[in-house]
Amino acid sequence: MIDTTSTEIAEGEERLRLDVEDGLGILTLCRPDKLNAWSWESTRQLGLFADRIRFDDSIKAVLLRAEGRAFCAGIDVTAPGGAITGRSGAERTRNYYEGIRWVHERMRVFAGLPQPVVAAVQGYCLGFGFELALMADIRVAADDAVFALPEAQIGVAVDAGGDLRIARDAGAGWAKFLALTGRRIDAPTAERLRLLQVVTGRDELDKTARSVAAEIAANAPLAVQGIKRDIDLFADRGLAEALERTAFAAALTLTSEDSREGYAAKAARRPAEFEGK
């Protein structure tokens, strides 16, 4: 089950690391051996760090980055507590629904930080990794970055609002194209769709993203935070209501027979045979 009460991170269980340097909160996904795959525990730790960052006056901007060759390859299906249980199909659906709503609450805190967030993306940025990057205010990507929302290919809904944010930034047609096909796009294509602000060489990624974050951090904090809030308020109108529907769609599909078939087919490297149930 999901740990929703602990505020501690056990040694050796770190999914993220926070360092504060020169006015920047550097938040690093730090499981490169797992391609920084995401889990319920990752979400819990993200919420904890967001709470720490929020009231730290020494942090003027946040740099979200990742160790290794991938930003985040999606959900870690091997993580403990990955599957939510219930005594019946209805209870399991309800538990998933509340679990996804809990994820949305943690994400809302991160996306709503007063400090602007600059994401530095390299390699695979898939599924939840793509959704996490889309929560940043500004995205800088290496030219080797690859983006996709492959959830429909394994029988589940996009569950953290990534498709909604693509619709906001690139338009509903592109959101549907990417989410309904699961197709991968490269960094130049993502930049053309206005999902990225800067594309740079892999060797220059950290330097370029840090430079953007430092440029923001050098400006007046109250002005910077006010500008972020104003733009978010305009851009995110209707997002809260849409995320509520997203939580229901995610709960329904995560408890479906199609999702079990989708995951099994992916593990066996065979085409899935969905029956709509």
C-alpha positions in Angstrom: 0.0 0.0 0.0 1.0 3.6 -0.3 2.9 5.2 2.6 1.0 8.5 3.2 2.1 9.2 6.7 5.9 9.0 7.0 8.0 12.1 6.5 11.3 10.2 6.6 13.4 8.7 3.7 15.2 5.6 4.6 18.9 5.3 3.7 19.3 3.5 0.4 15.7 4.2 -0.6 16.3 7.7 -2.0 14.4 8.3 -5.3 15.3 12.1 -5.3 18.0 14.2 -3.7 17.8 17.9 -2.9 20.9 20.1 -2.9 20.9 23.9 -2.4 23.5 25.9 -4.3 23.8 29.5 -5.1 20.1 30.2 -4.8 19.0 27.1 -6.6 17.2 24.0 -5.3 18.7 21.2 -7.4 16.2 18.3 -7.3 17.8 15.2 -8.8 16.2 11.9 -9.7 18.8 9.6 -8.4 18.1 6.0 -9.4 20.0 5.8 -12.7 20.3 2.0 -12.5 16.5 1.9 -12.9 16.4 4.7 -15.5 14.8 6.7 -12.7 11.6 4.8 -13.1 8.8 6.2 -11.0 6.8 4.7 -8.1 4.4 5.6 -5.3 7.4 6.2 -3.1 8.9 8.6 -5.7 5.7 10.6 -5.5 5.8 10.6 -1.7 9.4 11.9 -1.7 8.6 14.5 -4.4 5.9 15.8 -2.1 8.2 16.0 0.9 10.9 17.9 -1.1 8.3 20.3 -2.5 7.2 21.1 1.1 10.8 21.8 2.1 11.5 23.9 -1.0 8.3 25.9 -0.7 9.3 27.9 2.5 13.1 27.9 1.9 13.9 31.6 1.2 17.3 30.7 0.1 15.9 28.8 -2.9 15.0 31.3 -5.7 14.4 28.7 -8.5 14.4 24.9 -8.8 16.5 22.8 -11.3 14.8 19.4 -11.8 17.3 17.0 -13.3 18.2 13.3 -13.4 21.3 11.2 -13.1 22.3 8.7 -15.8 21.3 8.3 -19.4 17.5 8.7 -18.9 15.4 11.4 -17.3 12.7 8.9 -16.3 11.6 5.8 -18.3 8.1 5.7 -16.8 6.6 3.6 -14.0 8.7 1.1 -12.1 6.5 -2.0 -12.3 8.9 -3.9 -10.0 8.6 -1.4 -7.1 7.1 -2.6 -3.8 3.5 -1.7 -3.3 3.0 -1.1 -7.1 -0.3 -2.8 -7.3 -3.2 -1.6 -5.1 -5.5 -4.3 -3.8 -9.1 -4.5 -2.6 -11.6 -7.1 -1.4 -13.6 -6.6 -4.5 -13.3 -5.1 -7.9 -15.3 -2.1 -6.7 -13.1 -1.6 -3.6 -9.9 -1.9 -5.7 -11.2 0.7 -8.1 -12.1 3.0 -5.2 -8.6 2.5 -3.7 -6.9 3.3 -7.0 -9.1 6.4 -7.4 -8.0 7.7 -4.0 -4.4 6.7 -4.7 -4.4 8.7 -8.0 -6.1 11.7 -6.2 -3.3 11.5 -3.6 -0.7 11.6 -6.4 -2.5 14.6 -7.9 -2.3 16.4 -4.6 1.5 15.8 -4.3 1.9 16.9 -7.9 -0.2 20.0 -7.4 2.2 21.1 -4.6 5.2 20.5 -6.8 3.8 22.2 -9.9 2.4 25.1 -7.7 5.7 25.9 -6.0 6.2 29.6 -5.7 9.7 29.2 -7.1 9.9 28.5 -10.9 11.0 25.0 -11.9 13.4 24.4 -14.8 13.5 20.8 -16.0 16.7 19.4 -17.7 15.7 16.3 -19.7 17.9 13.7 -21.4 17.3 10.3 -22.9 14.0 8.5 -22.2 11.3 10.8 -20.9 8.4 8.4 -21.0 5.0 8.0 -19.4 5.1 9.5 -15.9 8.6 10.9 -16.7 7.0 13.0 -19.5 4.2 14.1 -17.2 6.7 15.1 -14.5 8.7 17.2 -17.0 5.5 18.9 -18.2 4.9 20.1 -14.6 8.0 22.2 -14.8 7.6 25.9 -15.8 10.5 25.7 -18.4 11.9 22.6 -20.1 15.4 22.3 -21.5 16.2 19.1 -23.3 19.2 17.4 -24.7 19.0 16.5 -28.4 18.9 12.8 -27.5 15.7 13.2 -25.5 12.7 11.0 -26.5 9.2 11.7 -25.3 6.1 9.6 -25.2 2.8 8.8 -23.3 2.6 5.0 -24.0 -0.1 4.3 -21.4 -2.9 3.4 -24.0 -0.5 0.7 -25.4 -0.8 -1.2 -22.1 -4.4 -0.5 -21.4 -4.4 2.3 -18.9 -5.3 6.0 -19.0 -2.8 8.8 -18.7 -3.1 9.4 -15.0 -1.1 12.5 -13.9 -2.5 15.1 -16.4 0.3 15.0 -18.9 -2.2 14.8 -21.8 -4.0 17.8 -20.4 -0.9 19.8 -20.2 0.0 18.9 -23.7 -3.5 20.1 -24.8 -2.8 23.3 -23.0 0.6 24.0 -24.5 0.4 22.3 -27.9 -3.4 22.0 -28.6 -6.0 19.2 -28.2 -5.1 17.6 -31.5 -1.5 17.0 -30.6 -2.5 15.8 -27.1 -4.9 13.2 -28.6 -2.3 12.2 -31.3 0.4 11.5 -28.7 -1.8 10.0 -26.0 -4.0 7.9 -28.3 -1.1 6.4 -30.3 1.6 6.3 -27.7 4.0 7.4 -30.4 7.5 8.6 -29.5 8.8 12.0 -30.5 12.3 13.5 -30.5 13.4 16.7 -28.9 13.2 18.9 -32.1 9.6 17.7 -32.6 8.7 18.5 -29.0 10.3 21.9 -29.4 8.2 22.5 -32.5 5.1 21.6 -30.6 6.0 24.2 -27.9 6.6 21.5 -25.3 10.2 22.5 -24.9 11.8 26.0 -24.6 15.4 25.0 -25.3 17.1 22.1 -27.1 20.9 21.7 -26.6 23.6 19.1 -27.0 23.8 16.4 -24.4 27.1 17.6 -23.1 25.7 21.1 -22.6 22.4 20.1 -20.9 23.3 20.7 -17.3 25.2 23.9 -18.0 22.4 25.3 -20.1 19.5 24.4 -17.8 21.4 25.7 -14.7 22.1 28.9 -16.6 18.4 29.4 -17.2 17.5 28.6 -13.6 20.3 31.0 -12.3 19.0 33.8 -14.6 15.5 33.4 -13.0 17.0 33.2 -9.5 18.8 36.5 -10.0 15.6 38.4 -10.5 13.3 39.8 -7.7 11.7 36.9 -5.9 8.3 38.5 -5.3 8.1 39.6 -8.9 9.1 36.2 -10.2 6.7 34.4 -8.0 3.8 36.7 -8.9 4.5 36.3 -12.6 4.4 32.5 -12.3 1.1 32.5 -10.3 -0.5 34.9 -12.8 0.5 32.8 -15.9 -0.5 29.5 -14.2 -3.9 30.9 -13.2 -4.6 31.9 -16.8 -3.1 28.7 -18.4 -4.6 26.1 -16.0 -8.2 27.2 -16.0 -10.3 24.0 -15.8 -7.3 21.8 -15.0 -8.5 20.8 -11.5 -11.9 19.6 -12.8 -10.2 17.7 -15.6 -7.8 16.0 -13.2 -10.8 14.7 -11.2 -12.1 13.0 -14.3 -8.5 11.7 -15.0 -8.4 10.1 -11.5 -11.6 8.2 -12.3 -10.4 7.1 -15.7 -7.1 6.0 -14.3 -8.7 4.0 -11.5 -11.1 2.3 -13.9 -8.4 1.3 -16.4 -5.8 0.2 -13.8 -8.3 -2.3 -12.5 -9.4 -3.6 -15.9 -8.6 -6.9 -17.5 -7.2 -5.0 -20.4 -4.5 -3.5 -18.2 -3.5 -6.9 -16.9 -3.2 -8.1 -20.5 -1.3 -5.0 -21.5 1.4 -5.4 -18.8 1.7 -9.1 -19.5 2.1 -8.5 -23.2 4.7 -5.9 -22.6 6.7 -8.2 -20.4 6.4 -11.0 -23.0 7.3 -8.6 -25.8 4.2 -9.6 -27.8 1.2 -7.6 -29.1 -1.6 -7.1 -26.6 -5.0 -8.5 -27.3 -7.5 -6.1 -25.7 -11.1 -7.0 -25.2 -12.5 -3.7 -23.7 -13.1 -5.2 -20.2 
